Amino acid sequence: MSTGTFQVDFEHLIRLLAENLYSDPHVAIRELIQNASDSCVRRIAQQALFKPAIHVRIEPNQRLLIVEDNGTGMARDDVVRYLATIGASQTRQVKFSTADQNAAQMLIGQFGIGFLSTFVIGQQVTVDTLAEGSEQAVLWRSQGSADYSLELGTRQTIGTTVTIELEPAFYNLLDESTLRATIIRYADFIQFPVYLGDDARPINRMNGPWHLDGSEHEYIDYVKHRFGSVPLAVEPIVIKQQNAECSGVLAIMPSSAALKIRPRKLDVFQRRMYVCEDLQLLPDWATFVCGIIDAPLLELVASREGFMIDRPNYRALREALAEAVRGFLIRLAQREPATFLQVVKQYNSGIKQAAVQDSQFFAAVADLLTFESDIGPITLTRYLERIPLRGAGERTIFYVLNDLPPSAQQRAIVGARGVPVLHVNLIEEKFLKKYCAARHGVSFQPLTAGIAELLEAETDPQWRKLEQHCEQLGMQVYAMRFEPSNLAALAMRDSDYKREQVVDSLLKGSGSLLNFVQSVGRKRSDDYVLCLNTLNPLVQQLRDGQPSDQRWATVVRALWGYALLSSGIELTPELGEAVQHAQTSLLELALTQR
């Protein structure tokens, strides 16, 4: 058996790691500031009376980006151990060895590979560092190859200066506004002041409102600072469970601002350093909610640009955040109804979808939400107050889907009875189903099927005879009483389709909806019935007329054709031919009478 040794192309390996480990090259700014912060934490643990500071500056003419701190610095051995060894982390070692647990909790770094990110944006990196107790600074220089140089440094005070000679592709970091935005994005909560250029004031806030027990105004101000617009509502959150922990703020932004913010956007920090924009921690139905949190228990991927979403801590935090979002919305509905109604106005479908998927939220807001109707927006409570009782004190909610408007006949009937018709989408139809299931004596019907509830059957035997005479003409006719009286007849499908089944099929992705659409209006004529309005004078003349008279049959057939055309039914060739025959017969009758 023979053995061998792996041959490693160090220069290629370093570049490969640097360029493929990080999806956003600007992460290098985060890593440099984080290293500076950790260095300051280590010095605080050793020297309490110490004022940490981090300075970032640029030298555009020389294409240099410089990050400087007054932390512990590094001795020569530390430089070799931690800068020249991939995977070695001074911070990680200190975390496990320090007796000061408060200081340990402030430390951020852990993998020992973050410094590689500097080779994504820089063609040469120089580190000039002086450790406490060392007589001479150390200067480390590398161009991202297998070789590096060590020489005496020039730094005179304890701390570290990192100088990056930028690659041409990243000269944009020499723009102060770009650099400022990058620092704020990644390091806004670093506990030490970060100064840019000659600014006398730090550009990072160092604390979020949740770090300082801030007021509602301070939360609103920070959300505006982070997302660029004043939120409609905010909710401070603190979660502290065995496997789930976070602090921060949930927010609902105006719909105009939401166009710039991805649904369920959550800016996630860990130990005050920005990690990523997460789109999965918030519940699926909370598309109108965003937020900012610090989540110390989530497990980072190696690049620290995301989290391991299959780990128990991630799942536990997702469940806890779902409860927090639910509580936020319920409290908003109960304590700030005016604000909640403003949210509903801007996120109507999103709120209703959330209610359909979450029963506790549904129970809290079901009577507050409005629906579009032919009389304007209306809550279901106000709607039911307008609906006449039927049977044993029951009421029906009538609706049409937005893509299936009511016919002229249907509009006339509900208008005469003063019954509003809701105009809903598929999500709202599901909402109605859940609403009616939770309330005794309330049902919902698509107008095409429910219109029969607004018709009253006649019991006079004379009307039964009329129905029988029409049956001899091959027509199924019912004598019904309904308003308006000038509407002589109404065509209805005898066996109306089951809309709920169609919606369920659509949501499940079956082909039933296609079959349904293809079948509308393509049934035999005996699938439709004719309802004659007994309040109409013409229909009353038919009742008193002579069925043996050809003119009688012509008028009945003409009413049949009129009802079909007015109902909006798509006519099959057979129905079209029957309607045309009826209209032609009526014209012939009119000419004969002349």
C-alpha positions as CSV (number, residue, x, y, z in Angstrom):
1,M,0.0,0.0,0.0
2,S,1.3,3.4,-0.9
3,T,0.3,6.7,0.7
4,G,0.4,10.3,-0.5
5,T,-0.3,13.9,0.5
6,F,-2.9,16.2,-0.9
7,Q,-1.5,18.9,-3.0
8,V,-3.2,22.2,-2.5
9,D,-3.0,25.2,-4.7
10,F,-3.3,27.8,-1.9
11,E,-3.7,30.8,-4.1
12,H,-6.6,29.2,-6.1
13,L,-8.1,27.9,-2.9
14,I,-8.1,31.3,-1.1
15,R,-9.7,33.0,-4.1
16,L,-12.2,30.1,-4.6
17,L,-13.3,30.4,-0.9
18,A,-13.4,34.1,-0.9
19,E,-15.4,34.5,-4.2
20,N,-17.8,31.6,-3.7
21,L,-18.5,31.7,0.0
22,Y,-20.1,35.1,0.0
23,S,-23.0,36.0,-2.2
24,D,-22.7,39.8,-1.4
25,P,-19.2,41.2,-1.7
26,H,-20.1,44.0,0.7
27,V,-20.1,41.5,3.5
28,A,-16.4,42.3,3.7
29,I,-17.4,45.6,5.4
30,R,-19.4,43.6,7.9
31,E,-16.5,41.2,8.6
32,L,-14.0,44.0,9.1
33,I,-16.2,46.0,11.5
34,Q,-17.1,42.8,13.3
35,N,-13.4,41.9,13.8
36,A,-12.8,45.4,15.1
37,S,-15.7,45.1,17.5
38,D,-14.5,41.8,18.8
39,S,-11.1,43.3,19.4
40,C,-12.6,46.1,21.4
41,V,-14.7,43.5,23.4
42,R,-11.5,41.6,24.3
43,R,-9.8,44.8,25.4
44,I,-12.8,45.8,27.6
45,A,-12.6,42.4,29.3
46,Q,-9.0,43.2,30.2
47,Q,-9.3,47.0,30.8
48,A,-12.6,48.4,32.1
49,L,-11.7,52.1,31.7
50,F,-11.4,52.0,28.0
51,K,-13.3,54.0,25.3
52,P,-13.6,51.8,22.2
53,A,-13.9,53.3,18.8
54,I,-13.9,52.1,15.2
55,H,-12.9,54.4,12.3
56,V,-13.6,53.8,8.6
57,R,-12.1,56.0,6.0
58,I,-11.3,56.1,2.3
59,E,-8.4,57.4,0.2
60,P,-10.0,57.7,-3.2
61,N,-6.8,58.7,-5.1
62,Q,-5.0,55.6,-3.9
63,R,-8.1,53.3,-4.1
64,L,-7.8,52.4,-0.4
65,L,-10.4,51.4,2.2
66,I,-9.2,51.6,5.8
67,V,-10.8,50.2,8.9
68,E,-9.1,51.0,12.2
69,D,-9.9,50.1,15.9
70,N,-8.3,50.6,19.3
71,G,-9.0,47.1,20.5
72,T,-6.5,44.5,21.8
73,G,-4.3,44.3,18.7
74,M,-2.3,41.2,17.9
75,A,1.2,40.1,18.6
76,R,3.3,38.4,15.9
77,D,2.3,34.9,17.0
78,D,-1.4,35.9,16.9
79,V,-1.0,37.3,13.4
80,V,0.5,34.0,12.2
81,R,-2.0,31.9,14.0
82,Y,-5.2,33.8,13.1
83,L,-4.5,35.7,9.8
84,A,-2.4,33.1,8.1
85,T,-4.4,30.0,9.1
86,I,-7.8,29.4,7.4
87,G,-10.4,28.4,9.9
88,A,-8.7,29.7,13.0
89,S,-10.7,32.2,15.0
90,Q,-9.3,34.2,17.8
91,T,-12.8,35.3,18.8
92,R,-14.0,31.7,19.0
93,Q,-11.1,30.7,21.3
94,V,-11.8,33.7,23.5
95,K,-15.5,32.8,23.7
96,F,-14.6,29.4,25.2
97,S,-11.8,30.6,27.4
98,T,-12.9,33.9,28.9
99,A,-14.3,34.0,32.4
100,D,-16.2,37.2,31.6
101,Q,-19.4,35.8,30.2
102,N,-20.8,39.3,29.5
103,A,-17.9,40.0,27.3
104,A,-18.2,36.5,25.7
105,Q,-21.8,37.2,24.8
106,M,-20.7,40.4,23.0
107,L,-18.3,38.6,20.8
108,I,-19.6,37.9,17.3
109,G,-17.1,36.0,15.2
110,Q,-16.8,32.2,15.3
111,F,-15.7,30.5,12.1
112,G,-12.3,32.0,11.4
113,I,-12.9,32.5,7.7
114,G,-14.6,35.9,7.7
115,F,-11.3,37.7,6.9
116,L,-11.3,35.9,3.5
117,S,-14.1,38.2,2.4
118,T,-11.5,41.0,2.1
119,F,-10.0,39.2,-0.8
120,V,-13.3,39.5,-2.7
121,I,-13.0,43.3,-2.8
122,G,-9.3,43.8,-2.5
123,Q,-6.3,42.9,-4.5
124,Q,-4.0,43.5,-1.6
125,V,-4.7,43.5,2.2
126,T,-2.4,45.0,4.8
127,V,-2.8,44.6,8.6
128,D,-0.8,46.9,10.9
129,T,-1.4,45.9,14.5
130,L,0.1,46.5,17.9
131,A,-0.8,44.3,20.9
132,E,-0.8,45.5,24.5
133,G,2.5,44.5,26.1
134,S,4.3,44.4,22.7
135,E,7.1,46.8,22.0
136,Q,6.8,46.8,18.2
137,A,3.8,46.7,15.8
138,V,3.6,43.9,13.2
139,L,2.8,44.5,9.6
140,W,1.1,41.6,7.7
141,R,0.6,41.9,3.9
142,S,-1.1,39.5,1.4
143,Q,-2.3,39.5,-2.1
144,G,-4.6,36.5,-1.6
145,S,-1.9,34.0,-2.6
146,A,-0.2,31.3,-0.7
147,D,2.5,33.7,0.4
148,Y,2.3,36.6,2.8
149,S,4.9,38.9,4.3
150,L,5.6,39.9,7.9
151,E,7.6,42.9,8.9
152,L,7.8,45.6,11.5
153,G,4.7,47.8,11.6
154,T,4.3,51.5,12.1
155,R,1.3,51.7,14.4
156,Q,2.1,53.5,17.6
157,T,-1.0,52.8,19.7
158,I,-2.7,49.6,20.7
159,G,-5.1,48.4,18.1
160,T,-5.3,47.3,14.5
161,T,-5.4,49.1,11.1
162,V,-6.6,47.1,8.1
163,T,-5.9,48.6,4.7
164,I,-7.5,47.2,1.5
165,E,-6.3,48.1,-2.0
166,L,-9.6,47.7,-3.8
167,E,-10.2,45.8,-6.9
168,P,-11.6,48.0,-9.8
169,A,-15.0,46.2,-9.6
170,F,-15.4,47.6,-6.1
171,Y,-14.4,51.2,-6.5
172,N,-18.0,52.1,-5.6
173,L,-17.0,51.6,-2.0
174,L,-14.9,54.7,-2.4
175,D,-18.2,56.6,-2.7
176,E,-18.9,57.9,0.8
177,S,-22.7,57.5,0.5
178,T,-22.5,53.9,-0.6
179,L,-20.0,53.1,2.2
180,R,-22.2,54.9,4.7
181,A,-25.3,52.9,3.6
182,T,-23.3,49.6,3.8
183,I,-22.1,50.3,7.3
184,I,-25.6,51.2,8.5
185,R,-27.0,48.1,6.9
186,Y,-24.6,45.7,8.6
187,A,-23.3,47.5,11.7
188,D,-26.1,49.8,12.9
189,F,-26.3,48.0,16.3
190,I,-22.6,47.4,16.9
191,Q,-22.2,48.6,20.5
192,F,-19.2,50.8,19.8
193,P,-19.2,54.0,17.8
194,V,-18.2,53.7,14.2
195,Y,-17.0,56.9,12.6
196,L,-16.8,57.5,8.9
197,G,-14.1,59.8,7.6
198,D,-13.8,63.0,9.6
199,D,-17.4,62.8,11.0
200,A,-17.4,63.8,14.7
201,R,-20.5,61.7,15.3
202,P,-20.8,58.0,14.9
203,I,-22.9,56.9,11.9
204,N,-24.3,53.8,13.7
205,R,-27.0,54.0,16.2
206,M,-25.4,51.4,18.5
207,N,-28.8,50.4,19.9
208,G,-32.2,49.6,18.6
209,P,-35.3,50.7,20.6
210,W,-35.6,47.2,22.1
211,H,-32.1,47.5,23.6
212,L,-33.2,50.6,25.5
213,D,-36.8,49.9,26.3
214,G,-37.8,52.6,23.8
215,S,-41.1,54.4,23.3
216,E,-43.5,53.7,20.5
217,H,-42.3,56.8,18.8
218,E,-38.7,55.5,18.9
219,Y,-39.8,52.2,17.4
220,I,-41.7,54.1,14.6
221,D,-38.6,56.3,14.0
222,Y,-36.3,53.3,13.7
223,V,-38.6,51.4,11.3
224,K,-38.7,54.6,9.2
225,H,-34.9,54.8,9.4
226,R,-34.5,51.1,8.3
227,F,-37.3,50.8,5.7
228,G,-37.6,54.4,4.4
229,S,-41.3,55.1,5.3
230,V,-43.4,55.7,8.4
231,P,-45.2,52.4,9.3
232,L,-48.9,52.1,9.8
233,A,-48.4,50.2,13.0
234,V,-45.5,48.7,15.0
235,E,-45.3,46.0,17.7
236,P,-42.3,45.6,19.9
237,I,-41.6,41.8,20.5
238,V,-39.5,39.9,23.0
239,I,-39.5,36.1,22.7
240,K,-37.5,34.1,25.3
241,Q,-38.2,30.4,25.1
242,Q,-36.1,27.3,25.5
243,N,-35.3,27.0,21.8
244,A,-36.5,30.4,20.5
245,E,-35.3,33.8,21.4
246,C,-35.4,37.2,19.8
247,S,-36.1,40.8,20.4
248,G,-37.1,43.5,17.9
249,V,-40.1,45.0,16.2
250,L,-42.9,43.9,13.8
251,A,-44.3,46.5,11.5
252,I,-47.0,47.0,8.8
253,M,-45.9,49.4,6.2
254,P,-48.1,51.5,3.9
255,S,-49.0,49.6,0.7
256,S,-47.1,52.3,-1.3
257,A,-43.9,51.5,0.6
258,A,-44.6,47.7,0.6
259,L,-44.0,47.8,-3.2
260,K,-40.3,48.3,-2.3
261,I,-40.3,45.7,0.5
262,R,-40.6,42.0,-0.2
263,P,-43.5,40.1,1.5
264,R,-42.6,38.8,5.0
265,K,-39.3,40.6,5.0
266,L,-37.5,40.2,8.3
267,D,-34.1,41.9,8.7
268,V,-32.3,39.5,11.1
269,F,-29.3,40.4,13.3
270,Q,-27.3,38.2,15.5
271,R,-25.5,39.7,18.5
272,R,-26.1,43.1,16.9
273,M,-24.5,42.3,13.5
274,Y,-26.8,42.1,10.5
275,V,-27.0,38.6,9.0
276,C,-29.6,38.6,6.2
277,E,-33.1,39.4,4.9
278,D,-35.2,36.4,5.9
279,L,-38.4,35.6,4.0
280,Q,-39.4,32.4,5.8
281,L,-39.5,33.1,9.5
282,L,-42.7,35.0,9.4
283,P,-45.9,32.9,8.8
284,D,-46.9,32.3,5.2
285,W,-50.1,34.3,5.6
286,A,-48.5,37.4,7.0
287,T,-47.5,38.8,3.6
288,F,-48.2,42.4,4.8
289,V,-46.0,42.2,7.9
290,C,-42.2,42.9,8.1
291,G,-39.8,43.5,10.9
292,I,-36.3,43.7,12.4
293,I,-35.1,41.2,15.0
294,D,-32.0,40.0,16.8
295,A,-32.0,36.2,17.1
296,P,-29.0,34.9,19.1
297,L,-29.9,31.2,19.1
298,L,-30.2,30.7,15.3
299,E,-27.4,28.6,13.8
300,L,-25.5,30.5,11.1
301,V,-24.2,29.1,7.8
302,A,-20.4,29.4,7.3
303,S,-20.6,32.7,5.4
304,R,-23.0,34.2,8.1
305,E,-25.3,35.4,5.3
306,G,-28.1,33.1,6.4
307,F,-29.3,30.5,8.9
308,M,-29.7,26.7,8.9
309,I,-33.4,26.5,8.4
310,D,-33.7,22.8,9.1
311,R,-32.5,23.2,12.7
312,P,-34.9,23.0,15.7
313,N,-34.1,26.5,16.8
314,Y,-35.2,27.9,13.5
315,R,-38.5,26.0,13.5
316,A,-39.2,27.0,17.1
317,L,-38.6,30.7,16.4
318,R,-40.9,30.5,13.3
319,E,-43.7,29.1,15.5
320,A,-43.1,31.7,18.2
321,L,-43.1,34.5,15.6
322,A,-46.4,33.2,14.2
323,E,-47.9,33.6,17.6
324,A,-46.4,37.1,17.9
325,V,-47.8,38.2,14.6
326,R,-51.2,36.9,15.5
327,G,-51.1,38.7,18.8
328,F,-50.0,41.9,17.1
329,L,-53.0,41.9,14.7
330,I,-55.5,41.0,17.4
331,R,-54.3,43.7,19.7
332,L,-54.4,46.2,16.9
333,A,-57.9,45.3,16.0
334,Q,-59.1,45.5,19.6
335,R,-57.2,48.5,20.9
336,E,-56.6,50.6,17.8
337,P,-59.6,49.9,15.5
338,A,-59.1,53.0,13.4
339,T,-55.5,52.0,12.6
340,F,-56.6,48.4,12.0
341,L,-59.3,49.5,9.5
342,Q,-56.6,51.6,7.7
343,V,-54.5,48.4,7.5
344,V,-57.5,46.5,6.2
345,K,-58.2,49.1,3.6
346,Q,-54.7,48.8,2.2
347,Y,-54.3,45.0,2.6
348,N,-57.8,43.7,2.3
349,S,-57.1,40.4,0.6
350,G,-54.0,39.7,2.7
351,I,-55.8,40.3,6.0
352,K,-58.7,38.0,4.9
353,Q,-56.3,35.3,3.8
354,A,-54.6,35.5,7.2
355,A,-58.0,35.2,8.9
356,V,-58.9,32.1,6.8
357,Q,-55.7,30.4,7.7
358,D,-55.7,31.3,11.4
359,S,-58.9,30.7,13.4
360,Q,-57.9,32.8,16.4
361,F,-57.2,35.8,14.3
362,F,-60.4,35.1,12.3
363,A,-62.5,35.2,15.5
364,A,-61.1,38.5,16.5
365,V,-61.5,40.3,13.1
366,A,-64.4,38.6,11.2
367,D,-66.9,41.3,12.0
368,L,-64.5,44.2,11.4
369,L,-63.6,43.4,7.8
370,T,-65.4,45.0,4.9
371,F,-66.5,43.5,1.6
372,E,-67.2,45.3,-1.7
373,S,-70.9,45.2,-2.6
374,D,-73.3,46.9,-5.0
375,I,-74.0,49.5,-2.3
376,G,-70.4,50.0,-1.4
377,P,-68.0,48.5,1.3
378,I,-69.9,46.8,4.1
379,T,-69.1,44.6,7.0
380,L,-70.9,41.2,7.3
381,T,-72.6,42.3,10.5
382,R,-74.2,45.3,8.7
383,Y,-74.9,43.2,5.7
384,L,-76.9,40.7,7.7
385,E,-79.0,43.5,9.3
386,R,-80.3,44.3,5.8
387,I,-81.2,40.7,4.9
388,P,-84.8,39.5,5.5
389,L,-85.3,36.5,7.8
390,R,-86.5,33.3,6.2
391,G,-87.6,29.9,7.7
392,A,-86.6,29.5,11.3
393,G,-84.8,32.9,11.6
394,E,-82.2,32.2,9.0
395,R,-80.4,34.7,6.8
396,T,-78.4,34.2,3.6
397,I,-75.4,36.1,2.3
398,F,-75.6,36.6,-1.4
399,Y,-72.5,37.0,-3.5
400,V,-71.0,36.8,-6.9
401,L,-67.4,36.2,-7.9
402,N,-65.7,39.2,-9.4
403,D,-65.3,37.4,-12.7
404,L,-69.0,36.2,-12.8
405,P,-71.1,39.4,-12.5
406,P,-74.9,39.0,-11.9
407,S,-77.3,39.2,-14.8
408,A,-79.7,42.1,-15.3
409,Q,-82.5,39.9,-14.1
410,Q,-80.7,39.0,-10.9
411,R,-79.8,42.7,-10.2
412,A,-83.4,43.7,-10.6
413,I,-84.7,41.1,-8.2
414,V,-82.2,41.8,-5.4
415,G,-82.4,45.5,-6.0
416,A,-86.2,45.4,-5.5
417,R,-85.8,43.5,-2.3
418,G,-83.1,45.9,-1.0
419,V,-80.7,42.9,-0.7
420,P,-77.0,43.8,-1.3
421,V,-74.8,41.5,-3.3
422,L,-71.2,41.0,-2.3
423,H,-68.5,41.0,-5.0
424,V,-65.8,38.7,-3.8
425,N,-62.7,36.9,-4.9
426,L,-61.8,33.3,-4.2
427,I,-60.1,34.1,-0.9
428,E,-63.1,36.1,0.3
429,E,-65.4,33.2,-0.7
430,K,-63.4,31.0,1.6
431,F,-63.7,33.6,4.3
432,L,-67.5,33.6,3.8
433,K,-67.6,29.8,4.1
434,K,-65.7,30.0,7.4
435,Y,-67.8,32.8,8.7
436,C,-71.1,31.0,8.0
437,A,-69.8,27.8,9.5
438,A,-69.1,29.6,12.8
439,R,-72.5,31.3,13.0
440,H,-75.9,29.6,13.5
441,G,-78.6,30.5,11.1
442,V,-76.3,32.2,8.5
443,S,-75.6,30.6,5.2
444,F,-74.0,31.9,1.9
445,Q,-75.0,31.3,-1.6
446,P,-73.8,32.5,-5.0
447,L,-76.5,34.7,-6.4
448,T,-77.2,32.4,-9.3
449,A,-78.2,29.6,-6.9
450,G,-79.5,31.8,-4.0
451,I,-81.8,33.9,-6.0
452,A,-84.5,31.3,-5.6
453,E,-84.7,32.3,-1.9
454,L,-86.1,35.7,-2.9
455,L,-88.9,34.1,-4.9
456,E,-92.2,33.0,-3.3
457,A,-94.2,30.1,-4.8
458,E,-97.8,30.6,-5.7
459,T,-100.4,28.2,-4.2
460,D,-103.5,29.2,-6.2
461,P,-104.7,26.2,-8.3
462,Q,-105.0,28.5,-11.4
463,W,-101.2,28.9,-11.4
464,R,-100.8,25.2,-11.2
465,K,-102.9,24.9,-14.4
466,L,-100.6,27.5,-16.1
467,E,-97.6,25.4,-15.2
468,Q,-99.2,22.3,-16.6
469,H,-100.1,24.0,-19.9
470,C,-96.5,25.1,-20.3
471,E,-95.3,21.6,-19.6
472,Q,-97.3,20.5,-22.7
473,L,-95.1,22.8,-24.7
474,G,-92.0,21.0,-23.5
475,M,-91.1,23.7,-20.9
476,Q,-90.6,23.4,-17.2
477,V,-92.3,26.5,-15.7
478,Y,-92.9,27.6,-12.1
479,A,-95.3,30.4,-11.1
480,M,-93.5,32.5,-8.6
481,R,-94.1,35.9,-6.9
482,F,-91.2,38.4,-6.9
483,E,-90.3,42.0,-7.4
484,P,-90.0,44.0,-9.5
485,S,-93.4,43.4,-11.0
486,N,-92.3,44.7,-14.4
487,L,-89.9,41.7,-14.7
488,A,-92.1,39.1,-16.4
489,A,-89.8,36.0,-16.3
490,L,-86.6,34.6,-14.9
491,A,-84.5,31.7,-16.3
492,M,-82.7,29.5,-13.8
493,R,-80.6,26.4,-14.0
494,D,-82.6,23.5,-12.5
495,S,-79.6,21.9,-10.9
496,D,-77.2,24.7,-10.0
497,Y,-73.5,24.0,-9.8
498,K,-71.7,23.6,-6.4
499,R,-69.4,26.6,-6.3
500,E,-67.7,25.5,-3.1
501,Q,-66.5,22.3,-4.9
502,V,-65.2,24.4,-7.8
503,V,-63.1,26.6,-5.5
504,D,-61.7,23.6,-3.6
505,S,-60.8,22.0,-6.9
506,L,-59.0,25.1,-8.1
507,L,-57.0,25.4,-4.9
508,K,-56.1,21.7,-5.1
509,G,-55.0,22.1,-8.8
510,S,-57.5,19.6,-10.3
511,G,-59.1,19.9,-13.7
512,S,-62.6,20.3,-12.3
513,L,-62.7,24.0,-12.8
514,L,-61.9,23.6,-16.5
515,N,-64.7,21.1,-16.8
516,F,-67.1,23.5,-15.0
517,V,-66.2,26.4,-17.2
518,Q,-66.7,24.4,-20.4
519,S,-70.1,23.2,-19.2
520,V,-71.6,26.6,-18.4
521,G,-74.5,27.3,-20.8
522,R,-73.9,24.1,-22.7
523,K,-76.6,21.9,-21.1
524,R,-79.9,20.8,-22.7
525,S,-82.8,23.3,-22.5
526,D,-84.5,21.1,-19.8
527,D,-81.6,22.0,-17.5
528,Y,-83.2,25.4,-17.2
529,V,-86.5,26.4,-15.7
530,L,-88.7,29.4,-16.4
531,C,-90.0,31.3,-13.4
532,L,-93.0,33.4,-14.4
533,N,-93.7,36.4,-12.2
534,T,-97.3,36.3,-11.0
535,L,-97.2,40.0,-10.2
536,N,-96.6,40.9,-13.8
537,P,-99.7,42.0,-15.8
538,L,-98.6,40.0,-19.0
539,V,-98.2,36.8,-17.0
540,Q,-101.6,37.4,-15.4
541,Q,-103.1,37.6,-18.9
542,L,-101.4,34.3,-19.7
543,R,-103.0,32.8,-16.6
544,D,-106.4,33.9,-17.8
545,G,-105.8,33.2,-21.5
546,Q,-106.6,30.3,-23.7
547,P,-103.7,27.8,-24.1
548,S,-105.3,26.4,-27.2
549,D,-104.8,29.8,-28.9
550,Q,-101.6,29.8,-30.9
551,R,-100.9,33.3,-29.8
552,W,-100.7,32.1,-26.2
553,A,-98.0,29.5,-26.9
554,T,-96.1,32.2,-29.0
555,V,-96.0,34.6,-26.0
556,V,-94.9,31.9,-23.6
557,R,-92.0,30.9,-25.9
558,A,-91.1,34.5,-26.4
559,L,-90.9,35.0,-22.6
560,W,-88.7,31.9,-22.5
561,G,-86.3,33.3,-25.0
562,Y,-86.3,36.8,-23.3
563,A,-85.5,35.2,-20.0
564,L,-82.7,33.2,-21.4
565,L,-81.1,36.2,-23.1
566,S,-81.5,38.4,-20.0
567,S,-80.0,35.8,-17.7
568,G,-76.6,36.0,-19.4
569,I,-76.6,32.3,-20.3
570,E,-74.2,31.4,-23.1
571,L,-76.6,29.7,-25.6
572,T,-75.8,26.4,-27.1
573,P,-76.8,25.9,-30.8
574,E,-80.0,24.2,-29.7
575,L,-80.9,26.9,-27.2
576,G,-80.0,29.6,-29.7
577,E,-82.3,28.0,-32.4
578,A,-85.2,27.8,-29.9
579,V,-84.8,31.5,-28.9
580,Q,-84.6,32.6,-32.5
581,H,-87.7,30.6,-33.3
582,A,-89.6,32.1,-30.4
583,Q,-88.6,35.7,-31.4
584,T,-89.5,35.0,-35.1
585,S,-92.9,33.7,-34.0
586,L,-93.5,36.8,-31.9
587,L,-92.7,39.0,-34.9
588,E,-95.0,37.0,-37.2
589,L,-97.8,37.3,-34.6
590,A,-97.3,41.1,-34.4
591,L,-97.5,41.4,-38.2
592,T,-100.7,39.2,-38.3
593,Q,-102.3,41.5,-35.7
594,R,-101.7,44.5,-38.0
